[in-house]
Amino acid sequence: MPRGWKIEASDPQPDDRGLGADSRITLSGPNGTLSAIAVEERQSVSPRIVLGDLSPRVSSARNMGAHLPLLLVSPWLSKRTRDLLASEEISYIDLTGNALLRVDNPPFYLQTAGAERNPWPQERGRAQLRGAKAARLIRLLIDARPPYGVQELAEATSLTPGYVSRLLDTLYREALIEREPRGPVADVDMGALIRRWAGSYDVLETNEALGFIATGGTGQLLERLAGEPGSGTRSVVTGSFAARRLAPVAAPALLLLYDDAPATLARDAGLLPADEGADVMLLRPFDPVVFARTSVEGGLRFAAPSQVTVDCLTGPGRMSAEGEALLTWMLAEESTWRAPSLGSLRGKGDS
């Protein structure tokens, strides 16, 4: 605590019970002003618990006139959980150092950062939101409106129903989708899902990335690709050059291209290898999903908005700002790019 501040712990008082408090702490400022804080201890907290239990309980207590701040204490809290706690105005501390404590009177604000990954993982058999299989399902959930069930999703992604079911359980637990128990997916929090995916993905690390310099400039390279639709490759534009079509932020500088044969493309286009100062990055895809639901414009093939957004959010330099702008566009213009149903995607191939 800063000099002049004091904190004392005590048993919960009767008016703390509505918040489910396990104890109470009293914070006193340099001027002697006291503020009581209810403390709840939990061994584990998921985003679903925040939305389904903590938030309603706190809201109910506030509606009944209780204004005692609630401080949640747990061994570790994920970023998604911390973000939801903050949005619900619930303070938190975990044992790795993640903390947010806000008190109005006396005015006090504390925020620190701890571990981003759980140092004490205990759960087994739960599907993780990383890797190629997870990306296929995440892309589909974003690209098509629900409802859809486990079997439909499994067939559309070439994944096993068991894996899809486990991953949906994880997504539900993290409050990224809504569904009845064992029922079809009813809703998807697209913005939160893309941000969560970006936390375990990196466009230049997840894919095999090779840097080059386009001697004639990136514009000339794009003209060449647009003029050779039968070249045998299936280059797909992503990153800044794809984002500017939908949500321009600034003139793009780095051209990102997905291609199954980057070495062949580099040779045919006369690209010069570059460890530094590259203006072109050729990406050998981590999974064929990057070629799913692309669109063609001016002879060029562009990645789907969902793929472009996560690529920008995890890209270098100002690409993260471009990703944020594209995500804002996606949420505002959903009807212009998102398929109305899973069935409407069938038979469309990659286009």
Kinemage of the C-alpha trace (Angstrom):
@kinemage 1
@onewidth
@group {chain A} dominant
@subgroup {mainchain}
@vectorlist {calphas} color= white
{ca met a 1} P 0.000 0.000 0.000
{ca pro a 2} L 1.178 3.609 -0.542
{ca arg a 3} L 2.421 5.535 2.459
{ca gly a 4} L -0.421 6.729 4.644
{ca trp a 5} L -2.839 3.990 3.543
{ca lys a 6} L -3.898 1.088 5.750
{ca ile a 7} L -5.848 -2.102 5.212
{ca glu a 8} L -7.432 -4.409 7.793
{ca ala a 9} L -9.167 -7.751 7.345
{ca ser a 10} L -12.207 -9.000 9.245
{ca asp a 11} L -15.024 -11.535 9.071
{ca pro a 12} L -17.930 -10.713 6.735
{ca gln a 13} L -20.732 -8.597 8.123
{ca pro a 14} L -24.471 -9.355 7.677
{ca asp a 15} L -24.774 -6.905 4.777
{ca asp a 16} L -21.929 -8.683 2.955
{ca arg a 17} L -23.845 -11.952 2.678
{ca gly a 18} L -25.885 -10.863 -0.342
{ca leu a 19} L -22.630 -10.531 -2.260
{ca gly a 20} L -21.486 -13.986 -1.190
{ca ala a 21} L -18.529 -12.521 0.672
{ca asp a 22} L -16.097 -14.766 2.550
{ca ser a 23} L -14.455 -11.869 4.362
{ca arg a 24} L -14.243 -8.102 4.492
{ca ile a 25} L -11.351 -5.670 4.260
{ca thr a 26} L -11.410 -2.062 5.352
{ca leu a 27} L -9.333 0.452 3.435
{ca ser a 28} L -8.381 3.716 5.128
{ca gly a 29} L -6.861 6.662 3.281
{ca pro a 30} L -4.360 9.258 4.512
{ca asn a 31} L -7.239 11.550 5.552
{ca gly a 32} L -8.817 8.839 7.691
{ca thr a 33} L -11.703 8.033 5.316
{ca leu a 34} L -12.766 4.384 5.579
{ca ser a 35} L -14.157 2.129 2.848
{ca ala a 36} L -15.317 -1.465 3.324
{ca ile a 37} L -14.751 -4.029 0.573
{ca ala a 38} L -16.444 -7.429 0.425
{ca val a 39} L -14.060 -10.242 -0.555
{ca glu a 40} L -15.072 -13.487 -2.247
{ca glu a 41} L -12.589 -16.318 -2.700
{ca arg a 42} L -12.907 -18.819 -5.537
{ca gln a 43} L -10.634 -21.673 -6.517
{ca ser a 44} L -11.465 -21.069 -10.172
{ca val a 45} L -13.541 -18.540 -12.114
{ca ser a 46} L -14.629 -18.806 -15.741
{ca pro a 47} L -16.232 -16.092 -17.905
{ca arg a 48} L -19.487 -18.061 -17.717
{ca ile a 49} L -19.416 -17.809 -13.900
{ca val a 50} L -18.872 -14.052 -14.170
{ca leu a 51} L -21.905 -13.559 -16.420
{ca gly a 52} L -24.146 -16.251 -14.955
{ca asp a 53} L -23.454 -15.903 -11.242
{ca leu a 54} L -21.297 -13.004 -10.078
{ca ser a 55} L -22.736 -10.238 -12.245
{ca pro a 56} L -26.427 -10.990 -11.506
{ca arg a 57} L -25.683 -11.293 -7.803
{ca val a 58} L -23.815 -7.991 -7.686
{ca ser a 59} L -26.495 -6.246 -9.765
{ca ser a 60} L -29.225 -7.560 -7.474
{ca ala a 61} L -27.367 -6.339 -4.384
{ca arg a 62} L -26.859 -2.912 -5.959
{ca asn a 63} L -30.529 -2.667 -6.898
{ca met a 64} L -31.388 -3.340 -3.259
{ca gly a 65} L -29.233 -0.406 -2.186
{ca ala a 66} L -25.986 -2.207 -1.339
{ca his a 67} L -23.018 -0.333 -2.728
{ca leu a 68} L -20.235 -2.318 -1.083
{ca pro a 69} L -17.479 -3.030 -3.658
{ca leu a 70} L -16.789 -6.699 -4.354
{ca leu a 71} L -13.224 -7.986 -4.656
{ca leu a 72} L -12.812 -11.433 -6.213
{ca val a 73} L -9.707 -13.404 -5.242
{ca ser a 74} L -8.615 -16.513 -7.163
{ca pro a 75} L -5.371 -18.361 -7.941
{ca trp a 76} L -5.484 -17.281 -11.606
{ca leu a 77} L -7.881 -15.355 -13.852
{ca ser a 78} L -7.802 -15.472 -17.657
{ca lys a 79} L -7.785 -12.270 -19.707
{ca arg a 80} L -11.346 -12.896 -20.870
{ca thr a 81} L -12.442 -13.354 -17.250
{ca arg a 82} L -10.605 -10.208 -16.150
{ca asp a 83} L -12.133 -8.165 -18.969
{ca leu a 84} L -15.636 -9.275 -18.013
{ca leu a 85} L -15.034 -8.582 -14.324
{ca ala a 86} L -13.815 -5.090 -15.176
{ca ser a 87} L -16.824 -4.421 -17.413
{ca glu a 88} L -19.134 -5.507 -14.566
{ca glu a 89} L -17.234 -3.241 -12.131
{ca ile a 90} L -16.044 -6.160 -10.005
{ca ser a 91} L -12.505 -5.824 -8.649
{ca tyr a 92} L -10.148 -8.800 -8.710
{ca ile a 93} L -6.767 -10.109 -7.596
{ca asp a 94} L -5.119 -13.376 -8.571
{ca leu a 95} L -2.051 -14.984 -7.087
{ca thr a 96} L 0.082 -14.357 -10.181
{ca gly a 97} L -0.258 -10.581 -9.857
{ca asn a 98} L -3.214 -9.745 -12.080
{ca ala a 99} L -5.127 -7.139 -10.096
{ca leu a 100} L -7.705 -4.395 -10.484
{ca leu a 101} L -9.073 -2.633 -7.409
{ca arg a 102} L -11.189 0.500 -7.662
{ca val a 103} L -12.658 2.372 -4.705
{ca asp a 104} L -14.524 5.682 -4.981
{ca asn a 105} L -14.097 6.980 -1.444
{ca pro a 106} L -11.336 7.263 -0.497
{ca pro a 107} L -10.328 7.442 -4.179
{ca phe a 108} L -8.078 4.448 -4.793
{ca tyr a 109} L -7.038 2.686 -8.012
{ca leu a 110} L -4.687 -0.270 -8.332
{ca gln a 111} L -3.943 -2.236 -11.509
{ca thr a 112} L -1.107 -4.690 -12.071
{ca ala a 113} L -0.368 -7.430 -14.621
{ca gly a 114} L 0.505 -11.031 -13.849
{ca ala a 115} L 0.552 -14.315 -15.773
{ca glu a 116} L -1.350 -14.564 -19.069
{ca arg a 117} L -1.387 -18.366 -18.887
{ca asn a 118} L -2.480 -20.496 -15.986
{ca pro a 119} L 0.658 -21.719 -14.167
{ca trp a 120} L -1.394 -24.407 -12.411
{ca pro a 121} L -3.555 -26.045 -15.103
{ca gln a 122} L -5.690 -28.793 -13.617
{ca glu a 123} L -8.349 -29.587 -16.185
{ca arg a 124} L -7.835 -32.499 -18.519
{ca gly a 125} L -9.711 -33.447 -21.659
{ca arg a 126} L -10.912 -29.911 -22.420
{ca ala a 127} L -10.329 -28.691 -25.973
{ca gln a 128} L -7.960 -25.737 -26.220
{ca leu a 129} L -8.599 -22.658 -28.367
{ca arg a 130} L -5.389 -22.966 -30.346
{ca gly a 131} L -4.157 -24.875 -33.362
{ca ala a 132} L -5.499 -25.660 -36.808
{ca lys a 133} L -8.557 -27.639 -35.716
{ca ala a 134} L -9.752 -24.906 -33.396
{ca ala a 135} L -9.166 -22.301 -36.117
{ca arg a 136} L -11.413 -24.194 -38.547
{ca leu a 137} L -14.296 -24.209 -36.114
{ca ile a 138} L -13.759 -20.614 -34.979
{ca arg a 139} L -13.709 -19.403 -38.584
{ca leu a 140} L -16.974 -21.207 -39.317
{ca leu a 141} L -18.696 -19.846 -36.202
{ca ile a 142} L -17.749 -16.338 -37.279
{ca asp a 143} L -18.476 -16.734 -40.993
{ca ala a 144} L -22.012 -18.151 -40.695
{ca arg a 145} L -24.927 -17.175 -38.488
{ca pro a 146} L -26.305 -19.774 -36.076
{ca pro a 147} L -28.194 -21.885 -35.216
{ca tyr a 148} L -26.196 -25.024 -35.965
{ca gly a 149} L -25.494 -28.236 -34.119
{ca val a 150} L -22.451 -30.365 -33.416
{ca gln a 151} L -22.992 -32.756 -36.332
{ca glu a 152} L -23.457 -29.931 -38.854
{ca leu a 153} L -20.298 -28.182 -37.675
{ca ala a 154} L -18.311 -31.407 -37.692
{ca glu a 155} L -19.301 -32.172 -41.289
{ca ala a 156} L -18.548 -28.634 -42.472
{ca thr a 157} L -15.073 -28.575 -40.856
{ca ser a 158} L -14.059 -32.232 -41.373
{ca leu a 159} L -13.583 -32.538 -37.611
{ca thr a 160} L -14.866 -35.298 -35.348
{ca pro a 161} L -18.144 -34.661 -33.524
{ca gly a 162} L -16.409 -35.434 -30.230
{ca tyr a 163} L -13.809 -32.729 -30.746
{ca val a 164} L -16.410 -30.198 -31.898
{ca ser a 165} L -18.521 -30.936 -28.824
{ca arg a 166} L -15.561 -30.446 -26.467
{ca leu a 167} L -14.529 -27.213 -28.157
{ca leu a 168} L -18.072 -25.865 -27.998
{ca asp a 169} L -18.092 -26.674 -24.286
{ca thr a 170} L -14.918 -24.610 -23.892
{ca leu a 171} L -16.388 -21.731 -25.891
{ca tyr a 172} L -19.561 -21.817 -23.797
{ca arg a 173} L -17.567 -21.870 -20.574
{ca glu a 174} L -15.695 -18.775 -21.755
{ca ala a 175} L -19.001 -17.073 -22.638
{ca leu a 176} L -18.060 -16.829 -26.317
{ca ile a 177} L -21.150 -18.679 -27.536
{ca glu a 178} L -24.660 -19.249 -26.203
{ca arg a 179} L -26.438 -22.602 -26.299
{ca glu a 180} L -28.752 -24.747 -24.250
{ca pro a 181} L -27.159 -27.843 -22.654
{ca arg a 182} L -26.340 -30.216 -25.530
{ca gly a 183} L -28.345 -27.970 -27.816
{ca pro a 184} L -27.339 -26.144 -31.005
{ca val a 185} L -25.291 -22.959 -30.930
{ca ala a 186} L -27.756 -20.079 -30.660
{ca asp a 187} L -25.454 -17.050 -30.657
{ca val a 188} L -21.788 -16.161 -31.139
{ca asp a 189} L -19.948 -13.203 -29.612
{ca met a 190} L -17.931 -12.529 -32.762
{ca gly a 191} L -15.796 -9.697 -31.428
{ca ala a 192} L -14.810 -11.552 -28.267
{ca leu a 193} L -14.222 -14.789 -30.194
{ca ile a 194} L -11.842 -13.165 -32.682
{ca arg a 195} L -9.947 -11.441 -29.863
{ca arg a 196} L -9.718 -14.727 -27.978
{ca trp a 197} L -8.424 -16.488 -31.102
{ca ala a 198} L -5.852 -13.730 -31.605
{ca gly a 199} L -4.483 -14.493 -28.143
{ca ser a 200} L -3.230 -17.900 -29.318
{ca tyr a 201} L -2.386 -17.051 -32.936
{ca asp a 202} L 0.300 -15.009 -34.684
{ca val a 203} L 0.165 -14.475 -38.433
{ca leu a 204} L 3.969 -14.530 -38.843
{ca glu a 205} L 4.579 -17.345 -36.342
{ca thr a 206} L 1.621 -19.694 -36.814
{ca asn a 207} L 2.180 -19.691 -40.572
{ca glu a 208} L 5.574 -20.267 -42.224
{ca ala a 209} L 6.544 -16.711 -43.176
{ca leu a 210} L 9.215 -15.766 -45.736
{ca gly a 211} L 10.246 -12.139 -46.292
{ca phe a 212} L 10.941 -10.633 -49.732
{ca ile a 213} L 11.412 -7.324 -51.510
{ca ala a 214} L 9.334 -6.661 -54.607
{ca thr a 215} L 11.825 -4.920 -56.925
{ca gly a 216} L 9.014 -3.339 -58.923
{ca gly a 217} L 6.943 -2.491 -55.865
{ca thr a 218} L 3.985 -4.227 -54.276
{ca gly a 219} L 1.569 -2.597 -56.721
{ca gln a 220} L 3.309 -4.196 -59.676
{ca leu a 221} L 3.280 -7.580 -57.926
{ca leu a 222} L -0.460 -7.342 -57.336
{ca glu a 223} L -1.025 -6.416 -60.984
{ca arg a 224} L 0.964 -9.466 -62.020
{ca leu a 225} L -1.098 -11.746 -59.758
{ca ala a 226} L -4.346 -10.229 -61.021
{ca gly a 227} L -3.287 -10.791 -64.625
{ca glu a 228} L -2.330 -14.447 -64.192
{ca pro a 229} L -5.427 -16.255 -62.882
{ca gly a 230} L -4.230 -19.519 -64.401
{ca ser a 231} L -0.740 -19.483 -62.917
{ca gly a 232} L -1.316 -22.691 -60.962
{ca thr a 233} L -0.977 -21.072 -57.552
{ca arg a 234} L -3.816 -19.812 -55.427
{ca ser a 235} L -2.340 -16.742 -53.794
{ca val a 236} L -4.669 -15.054 -51.327
{ca val a 237} L -4.198 -11.477 -50.165
{ca thr a 238} L -4.545 -10.855 -46.424
{ca gly a 239} L -3.345 -8.269 -43.912
{ca ser a 240} L -3.282 -4.535 -44.650
{ca phe a 241} L -3.884 -4.768 -48.404
{ca ala a 242} L -7.032 -6.825 -47.800
{ca ala a 243} L -8.258 -4.753 -44.848
{ca arg a 244} L -8.116 -1.437 -46.738
{ca arg a 245} L -10.889 -2.593 -49.110
{ca leu a 246} L -13.366 -2.670 -46.234
{ca ala a 247} L -12.011 -0.419 -43.464
{ca pro a 248} L -9.150 1.779 -44.689
{ca val a 249} L -6.915 3.260 -41.992
{ca ala a 250} L -3.711 4.249 -43.799
{ca ala a 251} L -1.789 3.360 -46.937
{ca pro a 252} L -0.643 -0.263 -46.516
{ca ala a 253} L 3.084 -0.942 -46.404
{ca leu a 254} L 3.497 -4.712 -45.971
{ca leu a 255} L 1.872 -7.130 -48.422
{ca leu a 256} L 0.888 -10.506 -46.946
{ca leu a 257} L 0.093 -13.343 -49.340
{ca tyr a 258} L -0.988 -16.888 -48.552
{ca asp a 259} L 0.354 -19.377 -51.074
{ca asp a 260} L 0.846 -23.151 -51.094
{ca ala a 261} L 4.132 -22.797 -52.987
{ca pro a 262} L 5.790 -19.575 -51.798
{ca ala a 263} L 9.201 -20.473 -53.248
{ca thr a 264} L 7.686 -20.923 -56.711
{ca leu a 265} L 5.769 -17.664 -56.472
{ca ala a 266} L 8.876 -15.786 -55.335
{ca arg a 267} L 10.915 -17.165 -58.239
{ca asp a 268} L 8.287 -16.471 -60.866
{ca ala a 269} L 7.652 -12.944 -59.578
{ca gly a 270} L 11.346 -12.080 -59.246
{ca leu a 271} L 11.136 -11.389 -55.500
{ca leu a 272} L 14.382 -10.877 -53.597
{ca pro a 273} L 14.783 -12.681 -50.248
{ca ala a 274} L 15.084 -10.261 -47.326
{ca asp a 275} L 15.652 -10.846 -43.615
{ca glu a 276} L 15.045 -7.147 -42.929
{ca gly a 277} L 13.129 -4.409 -44.711
{ca ala a 278} L 10.789 -6.814 -46.497
{ca asp a 279} L 7.719 -5.327 -48.162
{ca val a 280} L 6.245 -8.735 -49.037
{ca met a 281} L 5.654 -11.686 -46.708
{ca leu a 282} L 4.736 -14.990 -48.331
{ca leu a 283} L 2.868 -17.270 -45.945
{ca arg a 284} L 2.676 -21.035 -46.255
{ca pro a 285} L -0.695 -21.621 -44.541
{ca phe a 286} L -0.940 -23.389 -41.196
{ca asp a 287} L -4.188 -24.927 -42.465
{ca pro a 288} L -6.271 -24.860 -45.679
{ca val a 289} L -8.932 -22.895 -43.773
{ca val a 290} L -7.188 -19.673 -44.872
{ca phe a 291} L -8.445 -20.437 -48.410
{ca ala a 292} L -12.043 -20.924 -47.249
{ca arg a 293} L -14.703 -18.382 -48.184
{ca thr a 294} L -12.363 -16.061 -50.072
{ca ser a 295} L -13.630 -13.473 -52.544
{ca val a 296} L -12.324 -12.285 -55.904
{ca glu a 297} L -12.080 -8.616 -56.822
{ca gly a 298} L -10.167 -7.122 -59.715
{ca gly a 299} L -8.610 -10.483 -60.497
{ca leu a 300} L -7.187 -10.831 -56.965
{ca arg a 301} L -8.327 -13.339 -54.368
{ca phe a 302} L -8.802 -11.921 -50.869
{ca ala a 303} L -9.058 -13.818 -47.591
{ca ala a 304} L -12.351 -13.772 -45.698
{ca pro a 305} L -12.849 -10.826 -43.312
{ca ser a 306} L -12.541 -13.124 -40.288
{ca gln a 307} L -9.111 -14.335 -41.427
{ca val a 308} L -7.925 -10.863 -42.422
{ca thr a 309} L -8.959 -9.453 -39.045
{ca val a 310} L -7.063 -11.997 -36.952
{ca asp a 311} L -4.048 -11.640 -39.265
{ca cys a 312} L -4.046 -7.867 -38.791
{ca leu a 313} L -4.651 -8.017 -35.044
{ca thr a 314} L -1.554 -10.185 -34.650
{ca gly a 315} L 0.585 -8.508 -37.312
{ca pro a 316} L 3.498 -6.082 -36.859
{ca gly a 317} L 3.437 -2.295 -36.654
{ca arg a 318} L 0.162 -0.518 -37.262
{ca met a 319} L -1.554 -3.684 -38.475
{ca ser a 320} L -3.206 -4.120 -35.073
{ca ala a 321} L -4.993 -0.768 -35.554
{ca glu a 322} L -6.122 -1.944 -38.997
{ca gly a 323} L -7.444 -5.124 -37.386
{ca glu a 324} L -9.416 -3.107 -34.842
{ca ala a 325} L -10.933 -0.982 -37.609
{ca leu a 326} L -11.868 -4.061 -39.635
{ca leu a 327} L -13.405 -5.738 -36.596
{ca thr a 328} L -15.533 -2.633 -35.995
{ca trp a 329} L -16.649 -2.785 -39.634
{ca met a 330} L -17.479 -6.498 -39.369
{ca leu a 331} L -19.727 -5.949 -36.358
{ca ala a 332} L -21.492 -2.983 -37.967
{ca glu a 333} L -21.888 -4.518 -41.447
{ca glu a 334} L -22.583 -8.140 -40.560
{ca ser a 335} L -25.287 -8.523 -43.185
{ca thr a 336} L -22.865 -7.641 -45.998
{ca trp a 337} L -20.315 -10.381 -45.372
{ca arg a 338} L -21.653 -13.031 -42.962
{ca ala a 339} L -23.515 -16.001 -44.417
{ca pro a 340} L -27.145 -16.118 -43.218
{ca ser a 341} L -26.839 -19.826 -42.379
{ca leu a 342} L -24.431 -22.719 -42.446
{ca gly a 343} L -26.396 -24.304 -45.264
{ca ser a 344} L -25.915 -21.260 -47.479
{ca leu a 345} L -22.156 -21.906 -47.500
{ca arg a 346} L -22.474 -25.416 -48.921
{ca gly a 347} L -21.498 -25.789 -52.537
{ca lys a 348} L -19.742 -22.441 -52.739
{ca gly a 349} L -16.208 -23.841 -52.488
{ca asp a 350} L -13.617 -21.294 -51.561
{ca ser a 351} L -15.222 -18.335 -53.270
